[in-house]
């Protein structure tokens, strides 16, 4: 019980610290949001077909999310490694599992905020329609997919934090791993939007894949994050 409480306290403290840093620096608002919005606009110009845009809107949203995730993860660990905060947390004896969960929670909050903006942009730019039954599927998809992305991003961010060339190493290692999230989230989102004749019921099995993915990498990160940041 004491270990669980310690993990929870460490996770809350680390998440609060990362979110306070973001609120002061406003990197996500001033840099990531405009970047993701520009990606959505460029997709609209490149495809230039309302029917095609409506059909692939879900995939474009999640592609923009993946690109933005790389920036958010790199920023999160660059701050910690630049001032030695990550090393100080380890030396202070903080539970590495708590550090992992806390950083993942902070990333998840930032991603969910970004995804809300992206889905609003999809409705405006791509003219997708969302009905009540699809909204439940979409919310569940966003939560499970974002959890999986946050866990993977934090895990690989910790792995590459002290490496040379981590700016290029992180996407090379992470993007192939998150391919199942991209596929599952895209299919579930298409079902939520009824794109291409997909029914809402078709999306729930994909949500199951996303939940399993998040659970596997969440547990994997809790068990291995300490050894990763010590190397």
C-alpha positions in Angstrom: 0.0 0.0 0.0 2.8 2.4 0.9 4.5 1.8 -2.4 1.2 2.6 -4.3 0.8 5.8 -2.3 4.4 6.8 -3.0 3.9 6.1 -6.7 0.8 8.2 -6.7 2.3 11.2 -4.9 5.4 11.1 -7.1 3.3 10.9 -10.2 1.1 13.9 -9.2 4.2 16.0 -8.3 6.0 15.2 -11.6 2.9 15.8 -13.7 2.2 19.1 -11.9 5.8 20.2 -12.4 5.8 19.4 -16.1 2.4 21.2 -16.6 3.6 24.2 -14.7 6.7 24.4 -16.9 4.4 24.3 -19.9 2.0 26.9 -18.6 5.0 29.3 -18.1 6.8 28.5 -21.4 3.6 28.0 -23.5 5.6 25.9 -26.0 2.6 23.8 -26.8 0.3 26.8 -27.3 2.8 29.0 -29.2 4.6 26.3 -31.2 2.9 22.9 -31.2 -0.7 24.1 -31.8 0.3 26.3 -34.8 2.4 23.5 -36.2 -0.4 20.9 -35.9 -2.9 23.4 -37.4 -0.6 24.1 -40.3 -0.3 20.4 -40.9 -4.1 20.1 -41.1 -4.3 23.0 -43.5 -1.5 21.7 -45.7 -3.3 18.3 -45.9 -6.4 20.2 -47.0 -4.5 21.9 -49.8 -2.6 18.8 -50.9 -5.7 16.6 -51.2 -8.1 19.4 -52.4 -11.1 17.1 -52.6 -14.0 17.3 -50.1 -15.0 13.6 -50.4 -11.4 12.4 -50.0 -10.8 14.7 -47.0 -14.0 13.6 -45.3 -13.0 10.0 -45.7 -9.4 10.3 -44.5 -10.0 13.0 -41.8 -9.4 10.5 -38.9 -6.1 9.5 -40.2 -5.0 13.0 -40.8 -5.9 14.0 -37.3 -3.8 11.2 -35.8 -0.9 11.9 -38.1 -0.8 15.5 -37.0 -1.0 14.2 -33.4 2.0 11.9 -33.9 4.1 14.6 -35.4 3.2 16.9 -32.5 3.9 14.1 -29.9 7.5 14.0 -31.0 7.9 17.8 -30.3 6.2 17.5 -26.9 8.3 14.5 -25.8 11.5 16.1 -26.9 10.6 19.3 -25.1 9.7 17.4 -21.9 13.0 15.5 -21.6 15.1 18.4 -23.0 14.0 20.5 -20.0 14.8 17.7 -17.5 18.2 16.8 -18.9 19.3 20.4 -19.5 19.1 21.4 -15.8 19.7 17.9 -14.4 16.2 17.6 -13.0 15.8 14.0 -14.2 19.1 13.0 -12.6 18.2 14.9 -9.4 14.9 13.1 -9.2 16.7 9.7 -9.5 19.3 10.6 -6.9 16.7 11.9 -4.5 15.2 8.4 -4.5 11.9 9.2 -6.2 10.1 6.1 -7.5 11.0 5.8 -11.2 7.6 4.3 -11.8 6.0 7.4 -10.4 8.3 9.6 -12.5 7.2 7.6 -15.6 3.5 7.9 -14.8 3.7 11.5 -13.9 5.5 12.5 -17.1 3.1 10.4 -19.2 0.1 12.1 -17.5 1.5 15.5 -18.3 2.0 14.5 -21.9 -1.5 13.0 -22.0 -3.1 16.3 -20.8 -1.2 18.3 -23.5 -2.1 15.8 -26.2 -5.8 15.7 -25.3 -5.9 19.5 -25.4 -4.2 19.4 -28.8 -6.6 16.7 -30.1 -9.6 18.7 -29.2 -8.3 21.5 -31.4 -7.5 19.1 -34.2 -10.9 17.5 -34.2 -12.5 20.9 -34.3 -10.3 21.7 -37.3 -11.4 18.5 -39.0 -15.0 19.5 -38.6 -14.3 22.9 -40.0 -11.8 22.0 -42.8 -12.9 18.5 -43.7 -16.6 18.8 -43.0 -16.9 15.6 -41.1 -20.1 15.0 -39.1 -20.3 13.4 -35.6 -23.5 12.0 -34.2 -24.2 11.1 -30.6 -23.4 7.3 -30.9 -20.2 8.1 -32.7 -19.2 10.7 -30.0 -19.0 8.0 -27.3 -16.8 5.9 -29.5 -14.6 8.9 -30.4 -14.1 9.9 -26.8 -13.2 6.4 -25.8 -10.8 6.1 -28.8 -9.1 9.4 -27.9 -8.6 8.5 -24.2 -7.2 5.0 -25.0 -5.1 6.1 -28.0 -3.7 9.1 -26.2 -2.7 7.0 -23.2 -0.9 4.6 -25.4 0.9 7.4 -27.2 1.9 9.0 -23.9 3.3 5.8 -22.5 5.3 5.0 -25.6 6.5 8.6 -26.0 7.6 8.8 -22.3 9.3 5.4 -22.4 11.3 6.2 -25.5 11.9 9.7 -24.4 13.6 8.3 -21.3 15.5 5.9 -23.4 17.0 8.6 -25.7 17.2 11.4 -23.2 21.0 11.1 -22.7 21.9 10.0 -26.2 23.6 12.1 -28.9 21.4 12.9 -31.8 18.2 12.2 -29.7 16.2 14.6 -31.9 16.5 12.2 -34.8 16.8 9.0 -32.7 13.5 9.5 -30.9 11.2 9.4 -34.0 13.2 6.6 -35.6 12.7 4.4 -32.6 9.2 5.5 -31.7 7.2 5.9 -34.9 7.4 2.2 -35.9 6.2 1.2 -32.4 3.2 3.4 -32.5 2.0 2.2 -35.9 -0.7 0.0 -34.2 -2.0 3.1 -32.5 -2.2 5.0 -35.7 -4.0 2.2 -37.5 -6.4 1.5 -34.6 -7.2 5.1 -33.8 -7.7 5.9 -37.5 -10.1 3.0 -38.0 -12.1 3.8 -34.8 -12.3 7.5 -35.7 -13.5 6.6 -39.2 -16.2 4.6 -37.6 -17.1 7.4 -35.3 -17.4 9.8 -38.3 -19.2 7.1 -40.4 -16.5 7.7 -43.1 -16.7 5.5 -46.1 -19.8 3.8 -44.9 -18.1 2.5 -41.7 -20.5 1.7 -38.9 -20.0 2.8 -35.3 -19.9 -0.8 -34.2 -16.9 -1.5 -36.4 -14.8 0.8 -34.3 -15.1 -0.9 -30.9 -12.8 -3.8 -31.7 -10.1 -1.3 -32.7 -10.6 0.5 -29.3 -10.0 -2.8 -27.7 -6.6 -3.0 -29.5 -5.8 0.5 -28.3 -6.6 -0.4 -24.7 -4.4 -3.5 -24.8 -1.6 -1.5 -26.4 -1.8 1.2 -23.7 -1.9 -1.4 -20.9 1.1 -3.2 -22.2 3.3 -0.1 -22.6 2.0 1.4 -19.4 3.0 -1.7 -17.5 6.3 -2.0 -19.4 7.2 1.6 -18.6 6.4 1.2 -14.9 8.7 -1.8 -14.7 11.5 -0.6 -16.9 11.7 3.2 -16.7 14.1 3.1 -13.8 16.7 1.1 -15.6 16.4 3.2 -18.7 17.1 6.5 -17.0 20.0 5.0 -15.0 21.9 4.0 -18.1 
